[in-house]
């Protein structure tokens, strides 16, 4: 993990990453074991998603972390994720910068197509899923990312 990023993460997130590494698990492995998507699991590890009590119990068992440590830091009544702020703008990490670049180049075209197909509104980042697939195309490995969010029309009042 990037040392600069590590210093921004809560201590429990660092503990999750250490346990994941010690167990030699991927986010997909963890997701399968706790019946959650790998992207959502990764978001928990970065402090960007809120696990419920059953998620914490399953993570505790899977990663050999005392459940009360997890519930103290991620407990349902005391923890609310800080969704954002993990990187500067523009980002310096090459992978994250490519997402930024994609939105710089294709943001308005994507917005225009959404408006043409759905009307005046936005794609929810709350009622949202993301999926990352590895595909083979033209004899190259490619990254396929699917974003799926509920369409929310702007209200008129």
C-alpha positions as CSV (number, residue, x, y, z in Angstrom):
1,X,0.0,0.0,0.0
2,X,1.1,3.5,-0.8
3,X,2.7,4.9,2.4
4,X,1.2,8.4,1.9
5,X,-2.3,6.8,1.6
6,X,-1.7,4.5,4.5
7,X,-1.2,7.5,6.8
8,X,-4.6,8.9,5.8
9,X,-6.5,5.6,6.6
10,X,-7.9,4.9,10.1
11,X,-5.9,2.4,12.1
12,X,-8.5,-0.3,11.7
13,X,-8.3,0.0,7.9
14,X,-4.6,-0.6,8.2
15,X,-5.3,-3.7,10.4
16,X,-7.7,-5.0,7.7
17,X,-5.0,-4.7,5.0
18,X,-2.4,-6.4,7.2
19,X,-4.8,-9.3,8.0
20,X,-5.7,-9.6,4.3
21,X,-2.0,-9.8,3.3
22,X,-1.2,-12.3,6.1
23,X,-4.0,-14.5,4.9
24,X,-3.0,-14.0,1.3
25,X,-6.6,-13.2,0.3
26,X,-7.9,-11.0,-2.5
27,X,-10.9,-8.7,-2.3
28,X,-12.7,-11.3,-4.4
29,X,-11.8,-14.1,-2.0
30,X,-13.1,-12.0,0.9
31,X,-16.3,-11.0,-1.0
32,X,-17.1,-14.6,-1.8
33,X,-16.7,-15.6,1.9
34,X,-18.9,-12.8,3.2
35,X,-21.3,-12.7,0.2
36,X,-20.4,-9.2,-0.9
37,X,-18.9,-7.8,-4.1
38,X,-15.1,-7.3,-4.3
39,X,-15.4,-3.6,-5.0
40,X,-17.6,-3.1,-2.0
41,X,-15.2,-5.1,0.2
42,X,-12.3,-2.9,-1.0
43,X,-14.3,0.2,-0.2
44,X,-14.7,-1.1,3.4
45,X,-10.9,-1.6,3.6
46,X,-10.4,2.0,2.5
47,X,-12.9,3.3,5.0
48,X,-15.3,4.3,2.1
49,X,-18.2,1.9,2.9
50,X,-20.1,1.0,6.1
51,X,-20.2,-2.6,7.0
52,X,-23.1,-3.8,9.2
53,X,-22.8,-6.0,12.3
54,X,-23.0,-9.3,10.3
55,X,-20.3,-8.1,7.9
56,X,-18.1,-7.3,10.9
57,X,-18.7,-10.7,12.4
58,X,-17.8,-12.5,9.2
59,X,-14.7,-10.3,8.6
60,X,-13.6,-11.0,12.2
61,X,-13.8,-14.8,11.7
62,X,-12.2,-14.7,8.2
63,X,-9.4,-12.4,9.1
64,X,-8.8,-13.5,12.7
65,X,-9.4,-10.0,14.1
66,X,-11.2,-9.7,17.4
67,X,-14.8,-8.7,16.6
68,X,-14.9,-6.1,19.3
69,X,-11.9,-4.3,17.6
70,X,-13.9,-4.1,14.4
71,X,-17.2,-3.1,16.1
72,X,-15.4,-0.4,18.1
73,X,-14.1,1.2,15.0
74,X,-16.7,0.3,12.4
75,X,-19.7,0.0,14.7
76,X,-23.1,0.8,13.3
77,X,-23.7,3.7,15.6
78,X,-20.3,5.3,15.8
79,X,-18.8,5.0,12.3
80,X,-19.7,6.8,9.2
81,X,-17.4,6.6,6.2
82,X,-15.5,9.6,4.9
83,X,-16.2,9.0,1.2
84,X,-13.5,11.0,-0.5
85,X,-10.4,12.9,0.3
86,X,-8.0,10.0,-0.1
87,X,-6.1,11.7,-3.0
88,X,-5.2,15.1,-4.3
89,X,-6.7,16.6,-7.5
90,X,-5.4,16.0,-10.0
91,X,-4.4,12.6,-8.6
92,X,-0.8,11.5,-9.0
93,X,-1.4,7.7,-8.9
94,X,-1.3,6.6,-12.5
95,X,-4.4,4.3,-12.3
96,X,-6.5,6.9,-10.5
97,X,-5.2,9.6,-12.8
98,X,-6.6,7.6,-15.8
99,X,-10.1,7.7,-14.3
100,X,-9.6,11.5,-13.8
101,X,-8.4,11.7,-17.4
102,X,-11.3,9.6,-18.7
103,X,-13.8,12.1,-17.1
104,X,-11.8,15.1,-18.4
105,X,-12.1,13.7,-22.0
106,X,-15.4,11.8,-21.8
107,X,-17.3,13.4,-18.9
108,X,-19.4,15.7,-21.0
109,X,-20.1,13.2,-23.7
110,X,-21.2,10.6,-21.1
111,X,-23.4,13.3,-19.5
112,X,-25.0,14.2,-22.8
113,X,-25.8,10.6,-23.6
114,X,-27.3,10.0,-20.1
115,X,-29.5,13.1,-20.7
116,X,-30.6,11.9,-24.1
117,X,-31.5,8.5,-22.9
118,X,-33.0,9.4,-19.4
119,X,-33.7,13.1,-19.3
120,X,-32.5,15.8,-16.9
121,X,-30.9,14.1,-13.9
122,X,-27.9,12.2,-12.6
123,X,-26.7,8.7,-12.0
124,X,-26.7,7.8,-8.3
125,X,-23.5,7.1,-6.6
126,X,-25.5,5.9,-3.6
127,X,-27.7,3.3,-5.3
128,X,-24.6,2.2,-7.3
129,X,-22.5,-0.8,-8.1
130,X,-19.1,-1.1,-9.8
131,X,-17.6,-4.2,-11.4
132,X,-14.1,-4.9,-12.7
133,X,-13.6,-7.7,-15.1
134,X,-10.5,-9.0,-16.9
135,X,-11.2,-9.7,-20.5
136,X,-9.2,-10.8,-23.5
137,X,-9.7,-8.8,-26.7
138,X,-7.6,-8.5,-29.8
139,X,-5.0,-10.8,-28.1
140,X,-4.6,-8.2,-25.2
141,X,-5.7,-8.3,-21.6
142,X,-8.2,-5.5,-21.1
143,X,-9.9,-4.0,-18.1
144,X,-13.7,-3.8,-18.3
145,X,-15.3,-1.6,-15.8
146,X,-19.1,-1.4,-15.4
147,X,-20.8,1.4,-13.4
148,X,-24.4,0.9,-12.6
149,X,-26.4,3.6,-10.8
150,X,-30.0,4.4,-10.4
151,X,-31.1,7.4,-12.5
152,X,-32.3,10.3,-10.4
153,X,-34.3,13.0,-12.2
154,X,-34.0,16.5,-11.0
155,X,-37.1,17.6,-9.2
156,X,-39.1,20.6,-10.2
157,X,-40.8,22.5,-7.4
